[in-house]
């Protein structure tokens, strides 16, 4: 497990109950005090900025890693399975479900294999809720 960075910002689709549940559980029980979760569906300017950079929320969550250097370094951006794998690697979970998710998704290779299923489930649930897959 790598040392935690100064700040992690997880931008997720708040319309998706799976995304929302994972983000909330990560924030509350993940053992990362510098983790900020951001509902990208309600934060239009940030969502648009990320999409313009090639990180649409319709294709997965975004994890921004801010360096611990007083603001002089560049923020790293991870998208989709890379974001989930990195976040799961950083977690220090206290909740049983989160420990299970960490075990499953901390491997980037495993996460990349499973991620299409997560996107499919997300599309299904958003359709059932009457929400567009792409918040834009």
C-alpha positions in Angstrom: 0.0 0.0 0.0 1.4 3.4 -1.0 1.4 6.3 1.4 -1.7 8.6 1.2 -1.3 11.8 -0.8 -2.2 15.2 0.6 -5.6 15.2 -0.9 -7.9 13.0 -3.0 -11.0 14.3 -4.8 -13.4 11.7 -6.1 -15.8 13.0 -8.7 -18.7 10.6 -9.2 -22.1 10.4 -10.8 -24.5 11.2 -7.9 -27.4 9.9 -9.9 -26.1 6.4 -9.8 -26.9 4.7 -6.4 -23.9 2.4 -6.8 -21.5 5.3 -7.4 -23.1 7.3 -4.6 -23.0 4.4 -2.1 -19.3 3.6 -2.9 -18.3 7.3 -2.6 -20.2 7.8 0.6 -18.8 4.6 2.2 -15.3 5.6 1.1 -15.6 9.0 2.7 -17.2 7.8 5.9 -15.4 4.5 6.5 -12.4 4.5 4.2 -9.8 5.9 6.7 -8.8 8.7 4.4 -9.4 12.0 6.2 -8.3 14.0 3.2 -10.8 12.4 0.8 -13.3 14.8 -0.7 -16.3 13.3 -2.6 -17.9 15.5 -5.2 -21.2 14.8 -6.9 -20.4 15.6 -10.5 -24.0 15.5 -11.6 -24.7 18.6 -9.6 -21.3 20.3 -10.1 -21.8 21.3 -13.8 -18.7 23.4 -14.2 -16.3 20.7 -12.8 -18.1 18.0 -14.8 -17.7 20.1 -18.0 -14.1 20.8 -17.3 -13.3 17.1 -16.8 -15.2 16.1 -19.9 -13.3 18.6 -22.0 -10.1 17.1 -20.6 -11.3 13.6 -21.8 -12.8 12.4 -18.5 -16.5 12.1 -19.0 -18.5 10.9 -16.0 -20.6 8.8 -18.3 -17.5 6.5 -18.7 -16.6 6.4 -15.0 -15.6 8.2 -11.9 -12.6 10.6 -11.7 -10.0 10.6 -9.0 -7.9 13.7 -8.7 -4.7 13.3 -6.6 -3.2 16.5 -5.4 0.5 16.3 -4.4 1.7 17.0 -0.9 4.0 19.8 -2.0 2.3 23.0 -1.0 0.5 23.4 -4.3 3.5 23.6 -6.7 3.1 20.1 -8.2 0.6 19.0 -10.8 -2.7 17.2 -9.9 -2.8 13.7 -11.3 -6.2 12.6 -12.8 -7.3 9.0 -13.0 -10.5 7.9 -14.7 -12.8 4.9 -14.6 -11.1 1.6 -13.5 -7.8 3.4 -12.8 -9.6 5.8 -10.4 -11.4 2.9 -8.6 -8.2 0.8 -8.4 -6.1 3.7 -7.0 -8.8 4.7 -4.5 -9.2 1.1 -3.3 -5.4 0.8 -2.9 -5.4 3.9 -0.7 -8.4 2.9 1.5 -7.9 1.8 5.1 -11.4 0.5 5.6 -13.2 0.0 8.8 -16.4 -1.3 7.2 -16.8 -5.0 6.1 -18.2 -4.2 2.7 -15.5 -1.7 2.0 -12.8 -4.3 3.0 -14.4 -6.6 0.4 -14.5 -3.9 -2.3 -10.9 -3.0 -1.5 -9.8 -6.7 -1.9 -11.7 -7.0 -5.2 -10.8 -3.6 -6.8 -7.3 -2.8 -5.5 -5.9 -4.7 -8.5 -5.9 -2.6 -11.6 -6.0 -5.6 -13.9 -9.0 -7.1 -12.0 -10.8 -3.7 -11.9 -10.3 -3.2 -15.7 -11.9 -6.7 -16.2 -14.9 -6.0 -14.0 -15.4 -2.3 -14.9 -17.6 -2.9 -18.0 -20.0 -4.8 -15.7 -20.1 -1.9 -13.3 -20.9 0.5 -16.2 -23.6 -1.8 -17.5 -25.2 -1.9 -14.0 -24.9 1.9 -13.8 -26.7 2.3 -17.2 -29.4 -0.1 -16.1 -30.1 1.7 -12.8 -30.0 5.2 -14.3 -32.4 4.1 -17.0 -34.7 2.6 -14.4 -34.5 5.9 -12.4 -35.3 7.9 -15.6 -31.9 9.7 -15.6 -29.6 10.1 -18.6 -26.4 8.0 -18.7 -24.5 11.1 -19.6 -25.3 14.0 -17.2 -24.5 16.5 -20.0 
